[in-house]
């Protein structure tokens, strides 16, 4: 059978992460591939109790359609989460979405015509690249260093390109690099967005997962003209299977996202929204997040220290202050995709780095996740990976 598909489908490829996760379902594989939270910290017993309460007390409402904007008590709770990252928001600034990934897709749908320019960090989140790519933009990668996107390079690109629609950034514990932006750069990008009339899509899945160092406000904290669209999620601080995230934006901008939501799926799950809102009323989500921070810091430190001991000196890697990932840079002659094949033979999985660069190259890089595997598996997996690296040196 030969069907005539839309041209945009030519630009959409299977997520390399999702394809790798299929391979890692084998129990013998130690996987550093996905951005999966630690399942042992999911509040299963509490959610059992909450689910019964919601169905017993508000069952007909929980199983019914709800407003596109989302369940109001949850939106009220989200405004408190925004205050945690330094952003004053009203309920009318919040739209509940089906995971922040949906917010990325909506951003492409709302802003991009074929040939428009998207600016992003180099490297950048693979899921965002794939979401935007469906709308046929041109990507320009902005160089980064340990303090985030380099503002002089961003300004030069903005000076020389007229049809930039938005810049996409992950300023806190970036996926995949683990890097965090300095305060100066957070302020400067807002100034440049105002000057060159572009939007900023600020993706913040990990901002509350800081293990060391000083808290920095979100870029939206410095927003003076309503240009920053903030995407948040409960996936990394609570439970990813609920598929709940949010958009925080000025009302005129948010209305565009509401229209996109109505066209996509009408609303996020009513019962999931009610469950999360009630959890935050009855339990201390701050205490839950603190448990995550303690466990992930322990695992991150263990992975970094084991890499220091086991990896050849020529291999470099980041030591993030939070989030879920470290970024590894190999000597240029080693291709991380080839290494991934060798590592799978040792029953270890990771994500090669080339896919995080929308314009290609940088095949000597890869991403490791430290939040999901046990301490024992982290040590064993890094030792196996070091063996595979040494065999390619």
QUINORSUL-V989022 format. One record per residue. N is the residue number from 1. PHI is phi as a letter, one per 40 degrees, with the letter a starting at -180 (999 if undefined). Layout:
n=N phi=PHI
n=N phi=PHI
This chain:
n=1 phi=999
n=2 phi=b
n=3 phi=b
n=4 phi=c
n=5 phi=c
n=6 phi=c
n=7 phi=d
n=8 phi=c
n=9 phi=c
n=10 phi=c
n=11 phi=c
n=12 phi=b
n=13 phi=b
n=14 phi=c
n=15 phi=c
n=16 phi=c
n=17 phi=c
n=18 phi=c
n=19 phi=c
n=20 phi=c
n=21 phi=c
n=22 phi=c
n=23 phi=c
n=24 phi=c
n=25 phi=c
n=26 phi=c
n=27 phi=c
n=28 phi=c
n=29 phi=c
n=30 phi=c
n=31 phi=b
n=32 phi=b
n=33 phi=c
n=34 phi=c
n=35 phi=c
n=36 phi=c
n=37 phi=c
n=38 phi=c
n=39 phi=c
n=40 phi=c
n=41 phi=c
n=42 phi=c
n=43 phi=c
n=44 phi=c
n=45 phi=c
n=46 phi=c
n=47 phi=c
n=48 phi=c
n=49 phi=c
n=50 phi=c
n=51 phi=c
n=52 phi=c
n=53 phi=c
n=54 phi=c
n=55 phi=c
n=56 phi=c
n=57 phi=c
n=58 phi=b
n=59 phi=d
n=60 phi=c
n=61 phi=c
n=62 phi=c
n=63 phi=c
n=64 phi=b
n=65 phi=d
n=66 phi=b
n=67 phi=c
n=68 phi=d
n=69 phi=c
n=70 phi=h
n=71 phi=c
n=72 phi=d
n=73 phi=d
n=74 phi=c
n=75 phi=c
n=76 phi=c
n=77 phi=c
n=78 phi=c
n=79 phi=c
n=80 phi=c
n=81 phi=c
n=82 phi=c
n=83 phi=c
n=84 phi=c
n=85 phi=b
n=86 phi=g
n=87 phi=b
n=88 phi=c
n=89 phi=b
n=90 phi=b
n=91 phi=d
n=92 phi=c
n=93 phi=c
n=94 phi=b
n=95 phi=b
n=96 phi=c
n=97 phi=b
n=98 phi=c
n=99 phi=g
n=100 phi=c
n=101 phi=d
n=102 phi=c
n=103 phi=c
n=104 phi=c
n=105 phi=c
n=106 phi=c
n=107 phi=c
n=108 phi=c
n=109 phi=c
n=110 phi=c
n=111 phi=b
n=112 phi=b
n=113 phi=b
n=114 phi=d
n=115 phi=g
n=116 phi=c
n=117 phi=b
n=118 phi=b
n=119 phi=c
n=120 phi=a
n=121 phi=c
n=122 phi=b
n=123 phi=c
n=124 phi=a
n=125 phi=c
n=126 phi=d
n=127 phi=c
n=128 phi=c
n=129 phi=d
n=130 phi=c
n=131 phi=c
n=132 phi=c
n=133 phi=d
n=134 phi=d
n=135 phi=c
n=136 phi=g
n=137 phi=c
n=138 phi=b
n=139 phi=c
n=140 phi=b
n=141 phi=c
n=142 phi=c
n=143 phi=d
n=144 phi=b
n=145 phi=b
n=146 phi=c
n=147 phi=b
n=148 phi=h
n=149 phi=c
n=150 phi=c
n=151 phi=c
n=152 phi=c
n=153 phi=c
n=154 phi=c
n=155 phi=c
n=156 phi=c
n=157 phi=c
n=158 phi=c
n=159 phi=c
n=160 phi=b
n=161 phi=b
n=162 phi=c
n=163 phi=b
n=164 phi=c
n=165 phi=c
n=166 phi=a
n=167 phi=b
n=168 phi=b
n=169 phi=a
n=170 phi=b
n=171 phi=c
n=172 phi=b
n=173 phi=f
n=174 phi=d
n=175 phi=c
n=176 phi=b
n=177 phi=c
n=178 phi=g
n=179 phi=c
n=180 phi=b
n=181 phi=c
n=182 phi=c
n=183 phi=c
n=184 phi=d
n=185 phi=c
n=186 phi=c
n=187 phi=c
n=188 phi=c
n=189 phi=c
n=190 phi=c
n=191 phi=d
n=192 phi=c
n=193 phi=c
n=194 phi=c
n=195 phi=c
n=196 phi=b
n=197 phi=f
n=198 phi=b
n=199 phi=c
n=200 phi=b
n=201 phi=c
n=202 phi=b
n=203 phi=c
n=204 phi=b
n=205 phi=c
n=206 phi=b
n=207 phi=d
n=208 phi=c
n=209 phi=c
n=210 phi=c
n=211 phi=b
n=212 phi=a
n=213 phi=g
n=214 phi=c
n=215 phi=c
n=216 phi=b
n=217 phi=c
n=218 phi=c
n=219 phi=d
n=220 phi=c
n=221 phi=d
n=222 phi=c
n=223 phi=c
n=224 phi=b
n=225 phi=b
n=226 phi=g
n=227 phi=c
n=228 phi=c
n=229 phi=b
n=230 phi=c
n=231 phi=b
n=232 phi=b
n=233 phi=a
n=234 phi=c
n=235 phi=c
n=236 phi=c
n=237 phi=b
n=238 phi=a
n=239 phi=a
n=240 phi=c
n=241 phi=c
n=242 phi=c
n=243 phi=f
n=244 phi=b
n=245 phi=a
n=246 phi=a
n=247 phi=b
n=248 phi=b
n=249 phi=a
n=250 phi=c
n=251 phi=d
n=252 phi=c
n=253 phi=c
n=254 phi=c
n=255 phi=d
n=256 phi=c
n=257 phi=c
n=258 phi=c
n=259 phi=c
n=260 phi=c
n=261 phi=c
n=262 phi=c
n=263 phi=c
n=264 phi=c
n=265 phi=a
n=266 phi=g
n=267 phi=a
n=268 phi=c
n=269 phi=d
n=270 phi=c
n=271 phi=c
n=272 phi=c
n=273 phi=c
n=274 phi=c
n=275 phi=c
n=276 phi=c
n=277 phi=c
n=278 phi=c
n=279 phi=d
n=280 phi=c
n=281 phi=c
n=282 phi=c
n=283 phi=b
n=284 phi=c
n=285 phi=c
n=286 phi=c
n=287 phi=c
n=288 phi=c
n=289 phi=c
n=290 phi=c
n=291 phi=c
n=292 phi=c
n=293 phi=d
n=294 phi=c
n=295 phi=c
n=296 phi=c
n=297 phi=c
n=298 phi=d
n=299 phi=c
n=300 phi=c
n=301 phi=c
n=302 phi=c
n=303 phi=c
n=304 phi=c
n=305 phi=c
n=306 phi=c
n=307 phi=c
n=308 phi=c
n=309 phi=c
n=310 phi=b
n=311 phi=c
n=312 phi=d
n=313 phi=c
n=314 phi=c
n=315 phi=c
n=316 phi=b
n=317 phi=a
n=318 phi=c
n=319 phi=b
n=320 phi=c
n=321 phi=c
n=322 phi=a
n=323 phi=g
n=324 phi=b
n=325 phi=b
n=326 phi=b
n=327 phi=b
n=328 phi=b
n=329 phi=b
n=330 phi=c
n=331 phi=d
n=332 phi=c
n=333 phi=c
n=334 phi=c
n=335 phi=c
n=336 phi=c
n=337 phi=c
n=338 phi=c
n=339 phi=c
n=340 phi=c
n=341 phi=c
n=342 phi=c
n=343 phi=c
n=344 phi=c
n=345 phi=c
n=346 phi=c
n=347 phi=g
n=348 phi=b
n=349 phi=b
n=350 phi=a
n=351 phi=b
n=352 phi=d
n=353 phi=c
n=354 phi=d
n=355 phi=c
n=356 phi=c
n=357 phi=b
n=358 phi=d
n=359 phi=b
n=360 phi=g
n=361 phi=g
n=362 phi=f
n=363 phi=c
n=364 phi=c
n=365 phi=b
n=366 phi=a
n=367 phi=b
n=368 phi=b
n=369 phi=b
n=370 phi=b
n=371 phi=c
n=372 phi=c
n=373 phi=c
n=374 phi=c
n=375 phi=d
n=376 phi=c
n=377 phi=c
n=378 phi=c
n=379 phi=c
n=380 phi=c
n=381 phi=c
n=382 phi=c
n=383 phi=c
n=384 phi=c
n=385 phi=c
n=386 phi=c
n=387 phi=c
n=388 phi=c
n=389 phi=c
n=390 phi=c
n=391 phi=c
n=392 phi=b
n=393 phi=c
